[in-house]
Amino acid sequence: MSVIESVRYILPEIILTGFALASLILGLFIKKKGFLGALCLAGILLAVLSLQESYKAASPLFSGMLLNDSFSEFFKEISLLVAGLIILISMGYRPFSGEDSGEYYFLLLTVAVAMMFAVSSNNLIMIYIALEAVSLISYILVGFLKRDVLSSEGALKYFLFGALSTGIMLYGISFIYGLFGTTDLSAISAALEAGDVNNFTAFISLVLILAGLCFKCALVPFHMWVPDAYQGAPTPIAAFISVGPKAIGFAILIRIFLKNFFPLFPNWVDIITVISIFTMTAGNLIAISQDNIKRMLGYSSIAQAGYILIGFAVGTPLGVEGSLLYILAYVLMNLGAFGCVVLVSNSIKSDEIKDYAGLYKKDPAIAFMLTIFLLSLAGIPPLAGFLGKFLVFAAAIESRFILLAVAGVINSVVALYYYVRVVKFMYLDEPRTFEAQPRPISLQIALIVALAGILIVGLFPLPFLDWIAASLL
């Protein structure tokens, strides 16, 4: 397919780019962030509608640099869902001033475009460029509150760890090019199936690439940036980096390792298993001692990545299906939890867990919604989080990864403690000073969408399972 013919299949990305530029320019003249947010939401909706049209034919685009397949379509829809919910949450976040709204929404739409290119990339160089675009914009967004010391500190630590992991990943890509003479994943896959490659050298290259992707997914040992970045970042951005780059990182992991490098599966499956167990355990154990809810959700997100990795480590269709469903559930429940944190912080000007005491008496609706999101993160039935964990644990047991399944179950029990601890503060402790603020409509819509999503996915999973099954590589 020629370059000109390929352009019409990236219509969603073109639409988002146009709306991003429009928000940047209009931000110079219009200071109302509500108007700019609504404009960006319109761009997201148009991109969603055009996404179906752009996938009538599945084929390589731009000389094979991008792939137009159902797998990339699934993660593009996830990317648009994340961007839409983050915009809704941001419109209700008080610390953002109107004067910076144009730049802020421009960056949000631009990072959504980068994520959509990343999940459809079929070339290691294209993957690297798209991931770097996501990372660089994320660094800027974390430090967006320029006068906040914690925001600047979190952005600096995020950047330093990102630079290290990117260098390691690029080194692995250079090894792959030296070994195969190409960075095209389809050509690499064909060479591996033909058995014309030194497997040990290819394995070392994959380990280096895995290190870079571990940073994107917040997997041990590349997880140290998470708590400071989450605590310092504006809360909507903490929500974004907890789900957006992580979902994209897992999409690329699945595409590279389980599709194109699957002949080397026996070589790296043990490493993935160890990383999954350590990620779950480290995230949950450290989360227990956290007093700041954003840091607690940060360590929780590390543990959640370990659960998702179980399905990837198993490598079977059921395992991948479980990982994809878990990613969908995780996006909804984590964004919902952070949305509730925004609402509470608007009122109490604090992110300390002890300041959530008696929230039920002051604002029962927020307390109820936050409870549902936390219980879903803990894996309590019949919520979406339970179904995601059930599928990845079932896949592990079916493929005799018993140690992974046992570690996952034990860690789920441990995680229940710090989730229920927040619920205990809200319902059983005496209320502290709390002045209820008006709830922005946009934030209410985001919470309703997230709450409805985890209930519908948990109670009526069949349509979502069919959707995910059709998206498998």
C-alpha positions in Angstrom: 0.0 0.0 0.0 1.4 3.4 -1.0 2.0 6.2 1.5 -0.9 8.2 0.1 -3.2 5.3 0.4 -2.0 4.7 3.9 -2.9 8.1 5.1 -6.7 7.5 5.1 -6.2 4.6 7.6 -4.7 7.0 10.2 -7.7 9.3 10.2 -8.2 9.2 14.0 -4.7 10.3 14.6 -5.0 13.1 12.1 -8.3 14.3 13.7 -6.7 14.3 17.2 -3.7 16.2 15.8 -6.0 18.9 14.3 -7.9 19.3 17.5 -4.6 19.5 19.5 -3.4 22.3 17.4 -6.8 24.0 17.6 -6.7 23.9 21.4 -3.2 25.3 21.5 -4.1 28.2 19.3 -7.5 28.9 20.9 -5.8 28.8 24.3 -4.1 32.0 23.5 -7.4 33.8 23.2 -9.9 31.7 25.3 -9.1 31.3 29.0 -12.0 29.1 29.9 -10.7 25.6 30.4 -14.2 24.2 30.2 -14.6 25.3 26.6 -11.2 23.9 25.6 -11.9 20.6 27.4 -15.2 20.3 25.6 -13.5 21.0 22.3 -11.0 18.2 23.0 -13.7 15.8 24.0 -15.4 16.5 20.7 -12.1 15.5 19.0 -12.0 12.3 21.0 -15.6 11.4 19.9 -14.8 12.1 16.3 -11.7 10.0 16.5 -13.7 7.1 18.0 -16.3 7.3 15.2 -13.6 7.5 12.5 -11.7 4.5 14.1 -14.3 2.0 12.7 -14.0 3.5 9.2 -10.2 3.3 9.2 -10.3 -0.5 10.0 -12.4 -1.8 7.1 -9.2 -3.2 5.6 -6.4 -4.7 7.7 -3.0 -4.3 6.1 0.5 -2.9 6.6 0.8 0.9 6.3 3.7 3.2 5.4 6.0 0.5 4.0 5.2 -1.9 6.9 6.1 0.6 9.7 2.5 0.4 11.0 0.0 -2.5 11.2 -3.7 -2.0 10.7 -5.0 -4.9 12.7 -7.6 -5.7 15.3 -5.0 -5.8 18.1 -3.9 -2.2 17.5 -7.6 -1.2 17.1 -8.3 -2.6 20.6 -5.5 -0.6 22.2 -6.4 2.5 20.2 -9.8 2.4 21.7 -8.2 2.0 25.2 -6.0 5.0 24.4 -9.0 7.1 23.4 -10.9 6.0 26.5 -8.0 7.0 28.7 -7.7 10.4 27.0 -11.4 11.1 27.2 -11.6 10.3 30.9 -8.5 12.2 31.8 -9.9 15.3 30.0 -13.1 15.0 32.0 -11.2 14.6 35.3 -8.9 17.6 34.4 -11.8 19.9 33.7 -12.8 19.4 37.4 -9.3 19.8 38.9 -9.1 23.1 40.7 -5.3 23.7 40.8 -5.2 24.0 37.0 -5.4 27.7 35.9 -7.2 28.8 32.8 -4.1 30.5 31.4 -2.3 27.1 30.8 -5.3 25.2 29.5 -4.4 25.4 25.9 -1.0 23.9 26.4 -2.3 21.3 28.8 -5.0 19.9 26.5 -2.6 20.1 23.5 -0.2 17.8 25.4 -3.0 15.4 26.4 -4.2 15.0 22.8 -0.7 14.8 21.5 0.3 12.0 23.9 -2.9 10.2 22.8 -1.7 10.3 19.2 1.7 9.0 20.2 0.1 6.1 22.1 -2.1 5.2 19.1 1.0 5.1 16.9 2.9 3.1 19.4 0.3 0.2 19.6 0.2 -0.1 15.8 3.9 0.0 15.2 5.5 -3.0 13.4 9.1 -1.8 13.4 11.4 -1.4 16.4 12.5 2.1 15.4 8.9 3.2 15.1 8.2 1.7 18.5 11.1 3.5 20.0 10.1 6.9 18.5 6.4 6.5 19.6 7.4 5.4 23.1 9.8 8.3 23.4 7.1 10.8 22.4 4.8 9.3 25.1 7.6 9.5 27.7 8.7 13.1 26.9 5.2 14.4 27.0 4.5 12.5 30.2 7.6 14.1 31.8 6.3 17.6 30.9 2.8 16.8 32.3 4.2 15.5 35.6 6.0 18.8 36.1 3.1 20.9 34.8 2.6 22.7 38.1 5.8 24.7 37.7 5.6 26.4 41.1 5.1 23.1 43.0 8.4 21.7 44.3 7.0 18.1 44.5 5.8 18.3 40.9 9.2 19.4 39.7 11.0 16.7 41.8 8.6 14.0 40.5 9.2 15.0 36.9 13.0 15.0 37.3 13.0 11.5 38.9 10.7 10.3 36.2 12.9 11.7 33.5 16.2 10.3 34.9 14.8 6.8 35.2 13.2 7.1 31.8 16.5 8.2 30.2 18.3 5.2 31.7 15.7 2.7 30.6 15.4 4.2 27.1 19.2 3.9 26.7 19.1 0.3 27.6 16.2 -0.4 25.3 17.9 1.4 22.4 21.0 -0.7 23.0 18.9 -3.9 22.7 17.4 -2.6 19.4 20.9 -2.0 18.0 21.8 -5.6 18.9 18.6 -6.8 17.1 19.6 -4.8 14.0 23.1 -6.2 14.0 21.8 -9.7 14.4 18.9 -9.6 11.8 20.0 -6.8 9.6 16.5 -5.2 10.0 14.2 -3.7 12.6 11.0 -4.8 10.9 9.2 -7.2 13.2 7.7 -9.3 10.4 11.1 -9.9 8.9 12.6 -10.8 12.3 9.7 -13.2 13.0 10.3 -15.0 9.7 14.0 -15.3 10.4 13.4 -16.8 13.8 10.9 -19.3 12.5 13.5 -20.4 9.8 16.0 -21.0 12.6 18.7 -18.9 11.0 19.6 -16.9 14.2 21.8 -17.4 17.2 19.2 -17.8 19.9 21.4 -16.7 22.8 22.3 -13.4 21.2 18.7 -12.8 20.3 17.7 -13.6 23.9 20.2 -11.0 25.3 18.8 -8.4 22.9 15.3 -9.2 24.1 16.3 -8.8 27.8 17.6 -5.3 27.0 14.4 -4.4 25.3 12.4 -5.9 28.1 14.2 -3.6 30.6 13.0 -0.5 28.7 9.4 -1.8 28.6 9.6 -2.6 32.3 10.0 1.1 32.9 6.8 1.9 30.9 4.8 -0.7 32.7 6.3 0.1 36.2 7.7 -3.4 36.7 10.4 -4.3 39.2 13.2 -3.3 39.2 12.3 -0.3 37.1 9.5 0.9 39.4 11.4 3.3 41.7 10.1 6.4 40.0 6.5 5.7 40.6 5.7 7.0 44.1 7.4 10.3 43.8 6.1 10.9 40.3 2.5 10.1 41.4 2.7 12.2 44.6 4.2 15.2 42.8 2.2 15.1 39.6 -1.2 16.9 39.3 -3.7 14.3 40.3 -5.2 13.9 36.7 -1.7 13.3 35.4 -0.9 10.8 38.1 -4.1 9.0 36.9 -2.9 9.2 33.3 0.6 7.9 33.9 -0.8 5.1 36.0 -2.8 3.7 33.1 -1.8 5.2 29.7 1.9 4.4 29.3 1.3 1.1 31.2 -1.4 -0.1 28.8 0.8 0.8 25.8 3.8 -0.9 27.3 1.9 -4.1 27.7 0.6 -3.9 24.1 4.1 -3.6 22.8 5.3 -6.4 25.1 2.6 -8.7 23.7 3.3 -7.7 20.1 7.1 -8.2 20.3 7.4 -11.2 22.6 4.3 -13.3 22.0 3.9 -12.7 18.3 7.3 -12.0 16.7 9.7 -13.6 19.2 7.5 -16.4 20.4 10.0 -19.1 19.2 12.3 -17.9 22.1 9.5 -18.2 24.7 11.2 -21.0 26.7 14.3 -18.7 27.1 12.5 -15.7 28.7 9.4 -17.1 30.4 11.3 -17.8 33.7 12.5 -14.2 33.8 9.0 -12.9 33.2 7.7 -15.2 36.0 10.2 -13.8 38.5 9.5 -10.2 37.5 5.8 -10.8 37.9 6.1 -12.3 41.4 8.6 -9.6 42.6 6.4 -6.8 41.1 3.2 -8.0 42.9 5.0 -8.6 46.2 7.0 -5.3 46.3 4.0 -3.2 45.2 1.7 -4.7 47.8 4.1 -4.8 50.8 5.3 -1.2 50.4 1.7 0.1 49.8 0.7 -1.1 53.3 2.8 1.5 55.0 1.7 4.5 52.9 -0.1 7.4 54.4 -0.6 9.4 51.2 -3.3 8.0 49.0 -1.6 9.0 45.8 1.6 7.1 46.9 -0.6 4.2 48.0 -2.3 4.1 44.6 1.2 4.3 43.0 2.4 1.2 44.7 -0.9 -0.4 44.1 -0.4 0.2 40.4 2.9 -1.6 40.5 1.2 -4.6 42.0 -1.6 -4.4 39.4 1.1 -4.5 36.7 2.4 -7.7 38.3 -1.1 -9.3 38.0 -1.4 -8.3 34.3 2.0 -9.8 33.7 0.8 -13.2 34.8 -1.3 -13.6 31.6 1.7 -12.5 29.5 4.0 -14.9 31.3 1.6 -17.8 30.6 1.6 -16.9 26.9 -1.6 -18.8 26.0 -4.6 -17.3 24.3 -6.5 -17.5 27.6 -3.6 -15.8 29.4 -3.4 -12.9 26.8 -7.2 -12.6 26.9 -7.1 -12.3 30.7 -4.4 -9.7 30.5 -6.3 -7.6 28.0 -9.5 -7.8 30.0 -7.5 -6.9 33.1 -6.0 -3.8 31.3 -9.6 -2.7 30.4 -10.8 -3.2 34.0 -7.7 -1.5 35.4 -8.1 1.6 33.3 -11.7 2.0 34.5 -11.1 1.3 38.2 -7.9 3.2 38.6 -9.1 6.3 36.8 -12.3 6.1 38.9 -10.2 6.0 42.1 -8.1 9.0 41.1 -11.2 10.9 40.1 -12.6 10.4 43.6 -9.2 11.6 45.0 -9.6 14.8 42.9 -13.1 15.4 44.3 -11.9 14.9 47.9 -8.7 17.0 47.4 -10.9 19.9 46.0 -12.6 19.9 49.4 -10.0 19.1 52.0 -6.9 20.2 50.2 -5.1 17.1 51.3 -4.1 13.7 50.0 -3.4 12.1 53.4 -5.4 9.0 54.1 -6.1 10.0 57.7 -8.0 13.1 56.3 -10.5 10.8 54.7 -11.9 10.0 58.1 -15.6 10.2 58.3 -16.0 11.0 54.6 -19.2 8.9 54.5 -20.9 11.3 56.9 -19.9 14.3 54.9 -20.2 13.1 51.3 -21.7 9.6 51.1 -21.7 9.5 47.3 -18.0 10.0 47.0 -17.3 7.5 49.8 -19.5 4.9 48.1 -17.9 5.3 44.7 -14.3 5.3 46.1 -15.2 2.1 48.0 -16.4 0.4 44.8 -13.3 1.3 42.9 -11.0 0.2 45.7 -12.8 -3.1 46.1 -12.6 -3.7 42.4 -8.8 -3.1 42.6 -8.7 -5.6 45.4 -10.5 -8.2 43.2 -13.8 -8.5 45.0 -16.7 -10.1 43.0 -18.7 -9.2 41.0 -16.7 -6.2 39.9 -14.5 -6.1 36.8 -11.2 -6.4 38.8 -12.3 -9.8 40.1 -13.0 -11.1 36.6 -9.6 -9.9 35.3 -7.8 -11.7 38.2 -9.9 -14.8 37.8 -8.9 -15.1 34.1 -5.2 -14.6 34.6 -5.1 -17.0 37.6 -7.1 -19.6 35.7 -4.7 -19.3 32.7 -1.8 -19.8 35.0 -3.3 -22.9 36.6 -4.4 -24.3 33.3 -0.8 -24.0 32.0 0.7 -25.3 35.3 2.2 -22.0 36.4 1.1 -22.9 39.9 3.7 -20.8 41.6 2.5 -17.7 39.7 -1.1 -18.4 40.6 -0.4 -19.0 44.3 1.7 -15.8 44.4 -1.1 -13.9 42.8 -3.7 -15.1 45.2 -1.6 -14.4 48.3 -0.8 -10.9 47.1 -4.5 -10.3 46.4 -5.2 -11.1 50.1 -2.3 -8.8 51.2 -3.6 -6.0 49.0 -7.1 -6.2 50.5 -5.7 -4.8 53.8 -4.6 -1.4 52.5 -7.6 -1.0 50.3 -10.0 -1.8 53.2 -7.9 0.5 55.4 -9.1 3.5 53.4 -12.7 2.3 53.5 -12.3 1.9 57.3 -11.2 5.6 57.6 -14.2 6.7 55.5 -16.9 4.8 57.3 -15.8 4.1 60.9 -13.7 7.1 62.0 -15.0 10.4 63.1 -15.0 13.1 60.5 -12.4 15.8 60.3 -12.8 19.3 58.8 -14.5 19.0 55.5 -16.1 21.7 53.5 -18.0 20.2 50.5 -17.2 22.0 47.3 -19.5 22.0 44.2 -18.9 18.9 42.1 -17.8 19.7 38.5 -20.2 18.1 36.1 -17.3 16.8 33.9 -15.8 14.9 36.9 -19.2 13.4 37.8 -19.5 12.2 34.2 -16.1 10.6 34.4 -16.9 8.8 37.6 -20.3 7.6 36.4 -18.6 6.2 33.2 -15.9 4.4 35.2 -18.4 3.1 37.8 -20.8 1.8 35.2 -17.9 0.3 33.3 -16.6 -1.9 36.1 -20.1 -3.0 37.0 -21.1 -3.9 33.4 -17.8 -5.6 32.7 -18.0 -7.6 35.9 -21.7 -8.5 35.6 -22.1 -8.9 31.8 -18.6 -9.9 30.6 -19.5 -11.9 27.5 -19.6 -8.9 24.9 -16.2 -7.7 26.3 -14.7 -11.2 26.1 -15.9 -11.5 22.5 -14.4 -8.1 21.7 -11.1 -9.1 23.2 -11.1 -12.5 21.6 -11.5 -10.8 18.2 -8.5 -8.6 19.0 -6.0 -11.3 19.9 -2.9 -11.5 17.7 
